């Protein structure tokens, strides 16, 4: 479930092993060059990165930042608040790996943040899949990535079908 949008330090953003694609240094370099030529566009919605944050982590970060819920909710009108997440805490990003890596290379140490849409970890499967697989302004998936996703969905569908059959038999 969506919580808020805020500016978050690049230092606490990380990517899990289950990302849909491997890090491509060539693509990072292309994005870094785009940042140099066209500026680093961190605020437009199309460039936000979705990340997971627990309710407790969000409350602690808001308290530590001196930010109130109303300020976060009004962010799209007045500019997003900087949410100070302790460096001991890491937020799992669901996509945007190349963007974040390019930002780490391009941005000055005193300006290292990105606009992040924050979600609670217990996302429904469809929403999580949609957020992970959103490919706006990114490379098209390779044939291997498409094949891997098809196999994953097939396995998930088989698991759900098996669970339904077991439930149906128990009625």
DSSP file (Angstrom, degrees, kcal/mol; ACC not computed):
  #  RESIDUE AA STRUCTURE BP1 BP2  ACC     N-H-->O    O-->H-N    N-H-->O    O-->H-N    TCO  KAPPA ALPHA  PHI   PSI    X-CA   Y-CA   Z-CA
    1    1 A X              0   0    0      0, 0.0   119,-2.3     0, 0.0   121,-0.1   0.000 360.0 360.0 360.0 133.9    0.0    0.0    0.0
    2    2 A X  E     +A  119   0A   0    117,-0.2   117,-0.3     1,-0.1     3,-0.1  -0.373 360.0 171.6 -64.4 138.6    1.3    3.4   -1.0
    3    3 A X  E     -     0   0A   0    115,-3.3     2,-0.3     1,-0.4   116,-0.2   0.756  50.1 -39.2-111.3 -65.6    2.3    5.7    1.9
    4    4 A X  E     -A  118   0A   0    114,-0.7   114,-3.5     2,-0.0    -1,-0.4  -0.918  42.5-118.6-155.1 173.1    4.1    8.9    0.9
    5    5 A X  E     +A  117   0A   0     67,-0.3    76,-0.4    -2,-0.3     2,-0.3  -0.995  42.4 152.5-123.5 135.7    6.5   10.4   -1.6
    6    6 A X  E     -A  116   0A   0    110,-2.2   110,-3.1    -2,-0.4     2,-0.5  -0.965  49.6 -95.4-153.1 165.1    9.7   12.0   -0.3
    7    7 A X  E     -Ab 115  82A   0     74,-3.0    76,-2.8    -2,-0.3     2,-0.4  -0.792  46.9-170.8 -85.2 129.4   13.3   12.9   -1.1
    8    8 A X  E     -Ab 114  83A   0    106,-2.8   106,-2.3    -2,-0.5    76,-0.1  -0.962  26.8-104.5-128.3 140.1   15.5   10.1    0.2
    9    9 A X  E >   -A  113   0A   0     74,-0.5     3,-1.3    -2,-0.4     4,-0.3  -0.331  22.8-132.4 -60.0 138.8   19.3    9.9    0.5
   10   10 A X  G >  S+     0   0    0    102,-2.1     3,-1.1     1,-0.2    -1,-0.1   0.767 100.6  74.4 -62.0 -25.0   20.9    7.6   -2.1
   11   11 A X  G 3  S+     0   0    0    101,-0.4    -1,-0.2     1,-0.3   102,-0.1   0.742  98.5  42.8 -63.5 -24.0   22.9    6.1    0.7
   12   12 A X  G <  S+     0   0    0     -3,-1.3    79,-3.2    78,-0.1     2,-0.5   0.446  91.1 100.0-103.4  -0.2   19.9    4.1    2.0
   13   13 A X  E <   +c   91   0A   0     -3,-1.1     2,-0.3    -4,-0.3    79,-0.2  -0.748  47.7 165.9 -90.4 128.4   18.5    3.0   -1.3
   14   14 A X  E     -c   92   0A   0     77,-2.6    79,-3.3    -2,-0.5     2,-0.4  -0.901  28.5-132.4-137.2 166.3   19.4   -0.6   -2.2
   15   15 A X  E     -c   93   0A   0     -2,-0.3    79,-0.1    77,-0.2    77,-0.1  -0.975  21.4-129.1-125.4 133.3   18.3   -3.2   -4.7
   16   16 A X    >   -     0   0    0     77,-0.6     3,-0.9    -2,-0.4    77,-0.0  -0.168  26.1-109.1 -74.3 170.3   17.4   -6.8   -4.0
   17   17 A X  T 3  S+     0   0    0      1,-0.2    -1,-0.1     3,-0.0    -2,-0.0   0.670 111.4  69.9 -72.3 -17.3   18.8   -9.9   -5.8
   18   18 A X  T 3   +     0   0    0      2,-0.0    -1,-0.2     0, 0.0    -2,-0.1   0.132  67.8 140.1 -91.3  22.1   15.4  -10.5   -7.4
   19   19 A X    <   -     0   0    0     -3,-0.9    76,-0.1     1,-0.1   114,-0.1  -0.326  62.3-121.3 -63.8 147.7   15.6   -7.5   -9.6
   20   20 A X  S    S+     0   0    0    112,-0.2     2,-0.3     1,-0.1    -1,-0.1   0.703  90.8  28.1 -67.5 -17.9   14.2   -8.1  -13.1
   21   21 A X  S    S-     0   0    0    120,-0.1     2,-0.1   124,-0.0    -1,-0.1  -0.992  79.9-112.2-145.1 153.5   17.6   -7.1  -14.7
   22   22 A X        -     0   0    0     -2,-0.3     2,-0.4     1,-0.1    -2,-0.0  -0.389  48.5 -89.8 -75.0 156.5   21.2   -7.1  -14.0
   23   23 A X        -     0   0    0     -2,-0.1     2,-0.7     1,-0.0    -1,-0.1  -0.557  39.5-157.6 -69.1 125.8   23.1   -3.9  -13.6
   24   24 A X    >>  -     0   0    0     -2,-0.4     4,-2.1     1,-0.1     3,-0.6  -0.908   6.9-161.7-109.5 104.7   24.4   -2.8  -17.0
   25   25 A X  H 3> S+     0   0    0     -2,-0.7     4,-2.3     1,-0.2    -1,-0.1   0.826  91.3  57.5 -56.4 -33.2   27.4   -0.4  -16.6
   26   26 A X  H 3> S+     0   0    0      2,-0.2     4,-2.0     1,-0.2    -1,-0.2   0.903 107.3  46.9 -64.6 -40.2   26.9    0.8  -20.2
   27   27 A X  H <> S+     0   0    0     -3,-0.6     4,-2.4     2,-0.2    -2,-0.2   0.883 110.1  53.2 -68.9 -37.7   23.4    1.9  -19.5
   28   28 A X  H  X S+     0   0    0     -4,-2.1     4,-2.6     1,-0.2    -2,-0.2   0.922 109.1  49.8 -60.7 -43.4   24.5    3.6  -16.3
   29   29 A X  H  X S+     0   0    0     -4,-2.3     4,-2.2     2,-0.2    -2,-0.2   0.889 109.0  51.6 -64.3 -39.2   27.1    5.5  -18.3
   30   30 A X  H  X S+     0   0    0     -4,-2.0     4,-2.1     2,-0.2    -1,-0.2   0.927 112.4  45.9 -62.5 -45.0   24.4    6.6  -20.9
   31   31 A X  H  X S+     0   0    0     -4,-2.4     4,-2.5     2,-0.2    -2,-0.2   0.896 110.2  53.5 -65.5 -39.8   22.2    7.9  -18.1
   32   32 A X  H  X S+     0   0    0     -4,-2.6     4,-1.9     1,-0.2    -1,-0.2   0.911 109.4  48.9 -60.5 -41.6   25.1    9.7  -16.4
   33   33 A X  H  X S+     0   0    0     -4,-2.2     4,-2.3     2,-0.2    -1,-0.2   0.890 109.0  52.8 -65.3 -39.3   25.8   11.4  -19.7
   34   34 A X  H  X S+     0   0    0     -4,-2.1     4,-3.4     1,-0.2     5,-0.3   0.911 107.5  52.1 -60.8 -42.0   22.1   12.3  -20.0
   35   35 A X  H  X S+     0   0    0     -4,-2.5     4,-1.4     1,-0.2    -2,-0.2   0.898 110.4  48.7 -60.8 -40.2   22.3   13.9  -16.6
   36   36 A X  H  < S+     0   0    0     -4,-1.9    -2,-0.2    -5,-0.2    -1,-0.2   0.911 120.9  34.9 -64.9 -42.6   25.3   15.9  -17.6
   37   37 A X  H  < S+     0   0    0     -4,-2.3    -2,-0.2     1,-0.1    -3,-0.2   0.835 133.8  22.5 -83.5 -35.0   23.6   17.1  -20.8
   38   38 A X  H  < S-     0   0    0     -4,-3.4    -3,-0.2    -5,-0.2    -2,-0.2   0.352 109.1-107.1-118.2   4.2   20.0   17.5  -19.8
   39   39 A X     <  -     0   0    0     -4,-1.4     2,-0.9    -5,-0.3    -1,-0.2   0.127  42.2 -75.0  79.1 159.1   20.2   17.9  -16.0
   40   40 A X        -     0   0    0     -5,-0.1     2,-1.3    -4,-0.1    -1,-0.1  -0.792  44.2-156.4 -93.6 102.9   19.2   15.2  -13.5
   41   41 A X        +     0   0    0     -2,-0.9    -2,-0.0     1,-0.2    -1,-0.0  -0.659  31.2 152.9 -86.2  91.8   15.4   15.2  -13.4
   42   42 A X        +     0   0    0     -2,-1.3    73,-0.5     1,-0.1    -1,-0.2   0.653  61.9  56.7 -94.4 -17.4   14.6   13.7  -10.0
   43   43 A X  S    S+     0   0    0     71,-0.1     5,-0.1     5,-0.1    -1,-0.1   0.833  73.5  99.6 -91.8 -33.1   11.2   15.3   -9.4
   44   44 A X  S >  S-     0   0    0      1,-0.1     3,-2.2     3,-0.1     4,-0.4  -0.263  77.3-123.8 -58.5 141.7    8.9   14.3  -12.3
   45   45 A X  G >  S+     0   0    0      1,-0.3     3,-1.6     2,-0.2    -1,-0.1   0.844 108.6  64.4 -54.3 -38.0    6.6   11.4  -11.4
   46   46 A X  G 3  S+     0   0    0      1,-0.3    -1,-0.3     3,-0.0    -2,-0.1   0.706 105.1  46.9 -62.9 -17.3    7.9    9.3  -14.3
   47   47 A X  G <  S+     0   0    0     -3,-2.2    -1,-0.3     2,-0.1    -2,-0.2   0.423  83.8 117.4-104.4  -0.5   11.4    9.3  -12.6
   48   48 A X    <   -     0   0    0     -3,-1.6     2,-0.5    -4,-0.4    68,-0.2  -0.293  57.4-139.3 -63.2 153.3   10.3    8.4   -9.1
   49   49 A X  E     -d  116   0A   0     66,-1.8    68,-1.8    47,-0.0     2,-0.3  -0.969  11.8-133.3-115.0 128.9   11.6    5.1   -7.7
   50   50 A X  E     +d  117   0A   0     -2,-0.5    44,-2.9    66,-0.2    45,-0.7  -0.637  31.5 174.0 -81.7 139.6    9.3    2.9   -5.7
   51   51 A X  E     -dE 118  93A   0     66,-2.6    68,-2.6    -2,-0.3     2,-0.4  -0.967  29.4-115.6-142.8 158.1   10.7    1.5   -2.4
   52   52 A X  E     +dE 119  92A   0     40,-2.3    40,-0.6    -2,-0.3     2,-0.3  -0.776  33.0 169.7 -97.5 137.3    9.5   -0.5    0.6
   53   53 A X        -     0   0    0     66,-2.7    68,-0.2    -2,-0.4     2,-0.1  -0.990  29.7-124.5-145.1 136.4    9.5    1.0    4.1
   54   54 A X     >  -     0   0    0     -2,-0.3     4,-2.5    66,-0.2     5,-0.2  -0.388  28.1-113.6 -75.6 160.3    7.9   -0.4    7.2
   55   55 A X  H  > S+     0   0    0      1,-0.2     4,-2.4     2,-0.2     5,-0.2   0.889 119.2  49.8 -59.7 -39.7    5.4    1.7    9.1
   56   56 A X  H  > S+     0   0    0      2,-0.2     4,-2.6     1,-0.2    -1,-0.2   0.911 109.8  49.6 -67.4 -43.0    7.9    1.9   12.0
   57   57 A X  H  > S+     0   0    0      2,-0.2     4,-2.5     1,-0.2    -2,-0.2   0.905 112.2  49.2 -61.3 -40.9   10.8    3.0    9.8
   58   58 A X  H  X S+     0   0    0     -4,-2.5     4,-2.5     2,-0.2    -2,-0.2   0.931 111.7  47.8 -64.6 -46.0    8.6    5.7    8.2
   59   59 A X  H  X S+     0   0    0     -4,-2.4     4,-2.4     2,-0.2    -2,-0.2   0.915 113.6  47.8 -62.0 -43.4    7.5    7.0   11.6
   60   60 A X  H  X S+     0   0    0     -4,-2.6     4,-2.8     2,-0.2    -2,-0.2   0.916 112.6  48.5 -63.6 -43.4   11.1    7.1   12.9
   61   61 A X  H  X S+     0   0    0     -4,-2.5     4,-1.9     2,-0.2    23,-0.5   0.898 112.0  49.3 -65.2 -39.8   12.3    8.9    9.7
   62   62 A X  H  X>S+     0   0    0     -4,-2.5     5,-2.3     2,-0.2     4,-1.2   0.928 113.6  45.9 -64.6 -44.8    9.5   11.4   10.0
   63   63 A X  H ><5S+     0   0    0     -4,-2.4     3,-0.5     1,-0.2    -2,-0.2   0.931 113.9  48.5 -62.8 -46.0   10.2   12.1   13.6
   64   64 A X  H 3<5S+     0   0    0     -4,-2.8    -1,-0.2     1,-0.2    -2,-0.2   0.810 116.1  44.6 -64.1 -30.6   14.0   12.3   13.0
   65   65 A X  H 3<5S-     0   0    0     -4,-1.9    -1,-0.2    -5,-0.2    -2,-0.2   0.596 106.2-124.3 -89.4 -13.3   13.3   14.7   10.0
   66   66 A X  T <<5 +     0   0    0     -4,-1.2     2,-0.4    -3,-0.5    -3,-0.2   0.845  63.5 143.2  68.7  32.8   10.8   16.9   11.8
   67   67 A X      < -     0   0    0     -5,-2.3     2,-0.3    -6,-0.2    -1,-0.3  -0.874  38.3-150.7-109.7 138.4    8.4   16.2    9.0
   68   68 A X    >>  -     0   0    0     -2,-0.4     4,-1.7    -3,-0.1     3,-0.8  -0.736  28.8-110.5-105.9 157.0    4.6   15.7    9.6
   69   69 A X  H 3> S+     0   0    0     -2,-0.3     4,-2.7     1,-0.3     5,-0.2   0.866 117.3  58.0 -52.0 -41.4    2.2   13.6    7.5
   70   70 A X  H 3> S+     0   0    0      1,-0.2     4,-1.8     2,-0.2    -1,-0.3   0.869 104.4  51.7 -59.9 -37.3    0.5   16.7    6.2
   71   71 A X  H <4 S+     0   0    0     -3,-0.8    -1,-0.2     2,-0.2    -2,-0.2   0.902 111.2  46.9 -67.1 -40.4    3.8   18.0    4.8
   72   72 A X  H >< S+     0   0    0     -4,-1.7     3,-1.2     1,-0.2   -67,-0.3   0.912 111.9  50.7 -67.0 -41.1    4.5   14.7    3.0
   73   73 A X  H 3< S+     0   0    0     -4,-2.7     3,-0.5     1,-0.3    -1,-0.2   0.838 111.5  47.8 -65.8 -32.1    0.9   14.6    1.6
   74   74 A X  T >X S+     0   0    0     -4,-1.8     4,-1.9    -5,-0.2     3,-1.8   0.399  82.9 105.7 -86.8   3.1    1.3   18.2    0.3
   75   75 A X  H <>  +     0   0    0     -3,-1.2     4,-2.1     1,-0.3    -1,-0.2   0.819  69.5  59.5 -55.5 -37.8    4.7   17.4   -1.3
   76   76 A X  H 34 S+     0   0    0     -3,-0.5    -1,-0.3    -4,-0.3    -2,-0.1   0.712 113.4  39.8 -68.2 -16.8    3.4   17.3   -4.9
   77   77 A X  H <4 S+     0   0    0     -3,-1.8    -2,-0.2     2,-0.1    -1,-0.2   0.808 129.2  25.3 -95.6 -37.3    2.3   20.9   -4.5
   78   78 A X  H  < S-     0   0    0     -4,-1.9    -2,-0.2     1,-0.2    -3,-0.2   0.382 120.7 -81.4-112.2   3.0    5.1   22.4   -2.5
   79   79 A X     <  -     0   0    0     -4,-2.1    -1,-0.2    -5,-0.3    -2,-0.1   0.156  58.0 -75.7  99.3 137.3    8.1   20.2   -3.3
   80   80 A X        -     0   0    0     -4,-0.1   -74,-0.1     1,-0.1     2,-0.1  -0.383  47.9-116.7 -72.0 141.5    8.8   16.9   -1.6
   81   81 A X        -     0   0    0    -76,-0.4   -74,-3.0   -10,-0.2     2,-0.7  -0.424  24.8-114.3 -73.3 148.8   10.2   16.9    1.9
   82   82 A X  E     -b    7   0A   0    -76,-0.2     2,-0.6    -2,-0.1   -74,-0.2  -0.785  30.3-157.0 -83.3 119.0   13.6   15.4    2.6
   83   83 A X  E     -b    8   0A   0    -76,-2.8     2,-1.1    -2,-0.7   -74,-0.5  -0.889   7.2-144.0-102.4 116.4   13.0   12.4    4.8
   84   84 A X        -     0   0    0     -2,-0.6     2,-0.5   -23,-0.5   -20,-0.1  -0.693  19.1-175.0 -87.1 100.9   16.1   11.5    6.8
   85   85 A X        -     0   0    0     -2,-1.1   -76,-0.1   -21,-0.1     6,-0.1  -0.834  34.8-107.0 -93.3 128.1   16.3    7.7    7.0
   86   86 A X    >   -     0   0    0     -2,-0.5     3,-2.2     1,-0.2    -1,-0.1  -0.231  22.1-124.9 -55.5 142.4   19.1    6.5    9.3
   87   87 A X  T 3  S+     0   0    0      1,-0.3    -1,-0.2     3,-0.0    -2,-0.0   0.683 110.1  66.9 -65.4 -15.6   22.0    5.0    7.3
   88   88 A X  T 3  S+     0   0    0      2,-0.0     2,-0.4     0, 0.0    -1,-0.3   0.634  94.1  71.5 -75.8 -12.3   21.7    1.8    9.3
   89   89 A X    <   -     0   0    0     -3,-2.2     2,-0.4   -32,-0.0    -4,-0.1  -0.866  69.8-161.6-104.7 135.8   18.3    1.3    7.6
   90   90 A X        -     0   0    0     -2,-0.4     2,-0.5   -77,-0.0   -77,-0.2  -0.967   7.8-146.7-120.8 135.3   18.1    0.4    3.9
   91   91 A X  E     -c   13   0A   0    -79,-3.2   -77,-2.6    -2,-0.4     2,-0.6  -0.862  17.8-131.2-100.5 128.4   15.1    0.7    1.7
   92   92 A X  E     -cE  14  52A   0    -40,-0.6   -40,-2.3    -2,-0.5     2,-0.3  -0.686  19.9-148.5 -81.7 117.8   14.6   -1.9   -1.0
   93   93 A X  E     -cE  15  51A   0    -79,-3.3   -77,-0.6    -2,-0.6   -42,-0.3  -0.641   5.9-153.1 -84.6 143.0   13.8   -0.2   -4.3
   94   94 A X  S    S-     0   0    0    -44,-2.9     2,-0.3     1,-0.3   -43,-0.1   0.697  73.3 -15.3 -93.0 -21.6   11.6   -2.1   -6.7
   95   95 A X  S    S+     0   0    0    -45,-0.7    -1,-0.3   -76,-0.1   -45,-0.1  -0.961  93.7  82.8-164.7 173.7   13.0   -0.6   -9.9
   96   96 A X     >  +     0   0    0     -2,-0.3     4,-2.5    36,-0.1     5,-0.2   0.619  44.5 145.6 100.4  16.7   15.2    2.2  -11.1
   97   97 A X  H  > S+     0   0    0      1,-0.2     4,-2.4     2,-0.2     5,-0.2   0.890  72.9  47.4 -55.4 -45.4   18.6    0.6  -10.4
   98   98 A X  H  > S+     0   0    0      1,-0.2     4,-2.4     2,-0.2    -1,-0.2   0.893 111.5  51.4 -66.8 -39.2   20.3    2.2  -13.4
   99   99 A X  H  > S+     0   0    0      2,-0.2     4,-2.3     1,-0.2    -2,-0.2   0.929 112.2  45.9 -60.3 -46.8   18.9    5.7  -12.5
  100  100 A X  H  X S+     0   0    0     -4,-2.5     4,-2.3     2,-0.2    -2,-0.2   0.903 112.6  49.6 -67.1 -42.0   20.1    5.4   -8.9
  101  101 A X  H  X S+     0   0    0     -4,-2.4     4,-1.5    -5,-0.2    -1,-0.2   0.906 111.7  49.0 -64.3 -40.4   23.6    4.2  -10.0
  102  102 A X  H  X S+     0   0    0     -4,-2.4     4,-2.3     1,-0.2    -2,-0.2   0.904 110.5  51.3 -64.3 -40.2   23.9    7.0  -12.5
  103  103 A X  H  X S+     0   0    0     -4,-2.3     4,-2.7     1,-0.2    -2,-0.2   0.897 105.9  55.1 -63.2 -39.7   22.8    9.5   -9.8
  104  104 A X  H  < S+     0   0    0     -4,-2.3    -1,-0.2     1,-0.2    -2,-0.2   0.860 113.7  41.7 -61.3 -35.0   25.5    8.1   -7.5
  105  105 A X  H  < S+     0   0    0     -4,-1.5    -2,-0.2    -5,-0.2    -1,-0.2   0.838 123.5  37.1 -78.6 -33.3   28.1    8.8  -10.1
  106  106 A X  H  < S+     0   0    0     -4,-2.3    -2,-0.2    -5,-0.1    -3,-0.2   0.892  96.0  81.7 -91.0 -43.5   26.8   12.2  -11.2
  107  107 A X  S  < S-     0   0    0     -4,-2.7     5,-0.1    -5,-0.2     2,-0.1  -0.299  80.2-109.7 -74.8 148.8   25.5   14.1   -8.1
  108  108 A X    >   -     0   0    0      3,-0.1     3,-2.3     1,-0.1    -1,-0.1  -0.389  32.2-111.1 -68.1 151.0   27.7   16.0   -5.7
  109  109 A X  G >  S+     0   0    0      1,-0.3     3,-0.6     2,-0.2    -1,-0.1   0.785 118.8  53.8 -55.9 -28.2   28.0   14.4   -2.2
  110  110 A X  G 3  S+     0   0    0      1,-0.2    -1,-0.3     3,-0.0    -2,-0.0   0.465 113.0  42.8 -85.4  -0.8   26.0   17.3   -0.7
  111  111 A X  G <  S+     0   0    0     -3,-2.3     2,-1.3     2,-0.0    -1,-0.2  -0.094  72.7 136.3-134.9  34.7   23.1   16.7   -3.1
  112  112 A X    <   +     0   0    0     -3,-0.6  -102,-2.1    -5,-0.1  -101,-0.4  -0.625  34.5 111.6 -94.9  81.4   22.7   12.9   -3.2
  113  113 A X  E     -A    9   0A   0     -2,-1.3     2,-0.3  -104,-0.3  -104,-0.2  -0.931  42.8-158.2-141.4 164.7   19.0   12.2   -3.0
  114  114 A X  E     -A    8   0A   0   -106,-2.3  -106,-2.8    -2,-0.3     2,-0.5  -0.972  31.5-103.8-140.8 155.8   16.2   10.9   -5.2
  115  115 A X  E     -A    7   0A   0    -73,-0.5   -66,-1.8    -2,-0.3     2,-0.4  -0.723  45.3-171.0 -82.6 124.2   12.4   11.2   -5.2
  116  116 A X  E     -Ad   6  49A   0   -110,-3.1  -110,-2.2    -2,-0.5     2,-0.6  -0.958  23.9-143.6-125.5 131.6   11.0    7.9   -3.8
  117  117 A X  E     -Ad   5  50A   0    -68,-1.8   -66,-2.6    -2,-0.4     2,-0.4  -0.853  29.6-143.5 -89.4 121.7    7.4    6.6   -3.7
  118  118 A X  E     +Ad   4  51A   0   -114,-3.5  -115,-3.3    -2,-0.6  -114,-0.7  -0.741  21.8 178.5 -98.0 132.3    7.2    4.7   -0.4
  119  119 A X  E     -Ad   2  52A   0    -68,-2.6   -66,-2.7    -2,-0.4  -117,-0.2  -0.938  33.3-108.1-128.2 149.5    5.1    1.6    0.0
  120  120 A X        -     0   0    0   -119,-2.3   -66,-0.2    -2,-0.3     3,-0.1  -0.494  34.7-117.3 -71.1 148.6    4.6   -0.8    2.9
  121  121 A X  S    S+     0   0    0    -68,-0.2     2,-1.9     1,-0.2    -1,-0.1   0.765 102.2  76.3 -61.5 -27.1    6.3   -4.2    2.4
  122  122 A X        +     0   0    0   -121,-0.1    -1,-0.2     3,-0.0     2,-0.2  -0.402  67.3 160.6 -87.4  64.0    3.1   -6.2    2.4
  123  123 A X        -     0   0    0     -2,-1.9     2,-0.1     1,-0.1    -2,-0.0  -0.512  47.8-103.7 -79.2 149.2    2.1   -5.3   -1.2
  124  124 A X     >  -     0   0    0     -2,-0.2     4,-2.5     1,-0.1     5,-0.2  -0.479  36.2-112.3 -69.0 151.1   -0.4   -7.3   -3.0
  125  125 A X  H  > S+     0   0    0      1,-0.2     4,-2.5     2,-0.2     5,-0.2   0.846 113.7  51.4 -56.6 -41.8    1.3   -9.5   -5.6
  126  126 A X  H  > S+     0   0    0      2,-0.2     4,-2.3     1,-0.2    -1,-0.2   0.917 111.8  46.0 -65.4 -43.5   -0.1   -7.8   -8.6
  127  127 A X  H  > S+     0   0    0     -3,-0.2     4,-2.6     2,-0.2     5,-0.2   0.927 113.0  50.1 -65.2 -44.1    0.9   -4.3   -7.5
  128  128 A X  H  X S+     0   0    0     -4,-2.5     4,-2.7     1,-0.2     5,-0.2   0.936 111.5  48.7 -59.7 -46.5    4.4   -5.5   -6.5
  129  129 A X  H  X S+     0   0    0     -4,-2.5     4,-2.3    -5,-0.2    -1,-0.2   0.916 111.5  49.9 -59.5 -43.3    4.8   -7.1  -10.0
  130  130 A X  H  X S+     0   0    0     -4,-2.3     4,-0.6     1,-0.2    -1,-0.2   0.917 112.9  46.2 -63.0 -43.0    3.6   -3.9  -11.7
  131  131 A X  H >< S+     0   0    0     -4,-2.6     3,-0.5     1,-0.2    -2,-0.2   0.896 114.6  47.3 -66.7 -40.2    6.0   -1.7   -9.7
  132  132 A X  H 3< S+     0   0    0     -4,-2.7  -112,-0.2     1,-0.2    -1,-0.2   0.882 116.8  42.9 -67.4 -38.4    9.0   -4.1  -10.3
  133  133 A X  H 3< S+     0   0    0     -4,-2.3     2,-0.3    -5,-0.2    -1,-0.2   0.377  77.0 126.1 -95.8   4.8    8.4   -4.4  -14.0
  134  134 A X    <<  -     0   0    0     -4,-0.6    -3,-0.0    -3,-0.5    -4,-0.0  -0.492  35.1-176.8 -65.0 124.2    7.6   -0.8  -14.8
  135  135 A X    >   +     0   0    0     -2,-0.3     3,-1.7     3,-0.1     2,-0.1  -0.009  18.1 153.2-117.5  29.5   10.0    0.0  -17.6
  136  136 A X  T 3  S-     0   0    0      1,-0.3     3,-0.1   -90,-0.0    -2,-0.0  -0.415  80.4  -5.7 -63.2 131.3    9.3    3.7  -18.3
  137  137 A X  T 3  S+     0   0    0      1,-0.2    -1,-0.3    -2,-0.1     2,-0.3   0.723 114.9 109.1  57.8  26.2   12.5    5.3  -19.8
  138  138 A X  S <  S-     0   0    0     -3,-1.7    -1,-0.2     1,-0.1    -3,-0.1  -0.752  78.7 -76.3-122.4 172.3   14.5    2.2  -19.3
  139  139 A X        -     0   0    0     -2,-0.3     2,-0.1     1,-0.1    -1,-0.1  -0.313  52.9-103.5 -64.3 149.6   15.9   -0.4  -21.6
  140  140 A X        -     0   0    0      1,-0.1    -1,-0.1    -2,-0.0     2,-0.0  -0.467  46.8 -96.7 -69.1 147.8   13.6   -3.0  -23.0
  141  141 A X        -     0   0    0     -2,-0.1    -1,-0.1     1,-0.1  -120,-0.1  -0.346  39.9-116.8 -66.2 148.8   13.8   -6.4  -21.3
  142  142 A X     >  -     0   0    0      1,-0.1     4,-2.2    -3,-0.1     5,-0.2  -0.308  26.9-104.9 -77.1 167.4   16.1   -8.9  -23.0
  143  143 A X  H  > S+     0   0    0      1,-0.2     4,-2.6     2,-0.2     5,-0.2   0.882 123.3  54.1 -59.5 -38.5   14.7  -12.2  -24.4
  144  144 A X  H  > S+     0   0    0      2,-0.2     4,-2.7     1,-0.2    -1,-0.2   0.906 108.0  48.8 -62.8 -41.8   16.2  -14.0  -21.4
  145  145 A X  H  > S+     0   0    0      2,-0.2     4,-2.3     1,-0.2    -2,-0.2   0.906 112.1  48.4 -65.6 -41.3   14.4  -11.7  -18.9
  146  146 A X  H  X S+     0   0    0     -4,-2.2     4,-2.5     2,-0.2    -2,-0.2   0.930 112.7  48.3 -63.7 -45.3   11.1  -12.2  -20.7
  147  147 A X  H  X S+     0   0    0     -4,-2.6     4,-2.4     1,-0.2    -2,-0.2   0.929 110.9  50.8 -60.1 -46.4   11.6  -16.0  -20.7
  148  148 A X  H  X S+     0   0    0     -4,-2.7     4,-2.3     1,-0.2    -1,-0.2   0.901 111.4  48.1 -59.5 -42.1   12.5  -15.9  -17.0
  149  149 A X  H  X S+     0   0    0     -4,-2.3     4,-3.0     2,-0.2     5,-0.3   0.907 109.8  52.0 -66.2 -41.8    9.3  -13.9  -16.2
  150  150 A X  H  X S+     0   0    0     -4,-2.5     4,-2.3     1,-0.2    -2,-0.2   0.917 111.5  47.0 -60.6 -42.4    7.1  -16.2  -18.2
  151  151 A X  H  X S+     0   0    0     -4,-2.4     4,-2.4     2,-0.2    -1,-0.2   0.902 112.3  50.6 -64.6 -40.7    8.5  -19.2  -16.4
  152  152 A X  H  X S+     0   0    0     -4,-2.3     4,-2.6     2,-0.2    -2,-0.2   0.942 112.2  45.9 -62.5 -48.0    8.0  -17.4  -13.0
  153  153 A X  H  X S+     0   0    0     -4,-3.0     4,-2.7     1,-0.2    -1,-0.2   0.880 111.5  52.6 -64.7 -37.1    4.4  -16.5  -13.8
  154  154 A X  H  X S+     0   0    0     -4,-2.3     4,-2.4    -5,-0.3    -1,-0.2   0.928 110.9  46.8 -63.3 -44.2    3.7  -20.0  -15.0
  155  155 A X  H  X S+     0   0    0     -4,-2.4     4,-2.1     2,-0.2    -2,-0.2   0.905 113.4  48.7 -64.0 -41.6    5.1  -21.5  -11.8
  156  156 A X  H  X S+     0   0    0     -4,-2.6     4,-2.5     2,-0.2    -2,-0.2   0.905 111.2  49.9 -64.9 -40.9    3.1  -19.0   -9.7
  157  157 A X  H  X S+     0   0    0     -4,-2.7     4,-2.7     1,-0.2    -2,-0.2   0.905 110.4  50.3 -64.3 -41.1   -0.1  -19.8  -11.7
  158  158 A X  H  X S+     0   0    0     -4,-2.4     4,-2.4     2,-0.2    -1,-0.2   0.891 110.7  49.8 -63.3 -39.3    0.5  -23.5  -11.1
  159  159 A X  H  X S+     0   0    0     -4,-2.1     4,-2.3     2,-0.2    -2,-0.2   0.929 112.5  46.3 -64.7 -45.7    1.0  -22.9   -7.4
  160  160 A X  H  X S+     0   0    0     -4,-2.5     4,-2.4     2,-0.2    -2,-0.2   0.913 112.9  50.2 -63.7 -42.8   -2.2  -20.9   -7.2
  161  161 A X  H  X S+     0   0    0     -4,-2.7     4,-2.3     1,-0.2    -1,-0.2   0.914 110.8  49.5 -61.4 -43.3   -4.1  -23.5   -9.2
  162  162 A X  H  X S+     0   0    0     -4,-2.4     4,-2.1     1,-0.2    -1,-0.2   0.904 110.6  50.1 -62.7 -41.4   -2.8  -26.3   -6.9
  163  163 A X  H  X S+     0   0    0     -4,-2.3     4,-2.3     1,-0.2    -2,-0.2   0.907 110.7  49.5 -63.9 -41.8   -3.9  -24.3   -3.8
  164  164 A X  H  X S+     0   0    0     -4,-2.4     4,-2.9     2,-0.2    -2,-0.2   0.902 109.4  51.8 -63.8 -41.1   -7.4  -23.8   -5.2
  165  165 A X  H  X S+     0   0    0     -4,-2.3     4,-2.4     2,-0.2    -1,-0.2   0.909 109.8  49.1 -63.0 -41.5   -7.7  -27.5   -6.1
  166  166 A X  H  X S+     0   0    0     -4,-2.1     4,-1.5     2,-0.2    -2,-0.2   0.924 113.7  46.5 -63.2 -44.4   -6.7  -28.5   -2.5
  167  167 A X  H  X S+     0   0    0     -4,-2.3     4,-0.6     1,-0.2    -2,-0.2   0.906 112.1  50.6 -63.9 -41.4   -9.3  -26.0   -1.1
  168  168 A X  H >< S+     0   0    0     -4,-2.9     3,-0.8     1,-0.2    -2,-0.2   0.897 109.4  50.9 -64.5 -40.3  -12.0  -27.2   -3.5
  169  169 A X  H 3< S+     0   0    0     -4,-2.4    -1,-0.2     1,-0.2    -2,-0.2   0.818 105.4  56.7 -66.8 -30.0  -11.4  -30.8   -2.5
  170  170 A X  H 3<        0   0    0     -4,-1.5    -1,-0.2     1,-0.3    -2,-0.2   0.634 360.0 360.0 -78.7 -11.6  -11.6  -30.0    1.2
  171  171 A X    <<        0   0    0     -3,-0.8    -1,-0.3    -4,-0.6    -2,-0.2   0.481 360.0 360.0 -80.7 360.0  -15.1  -28.5    0.7
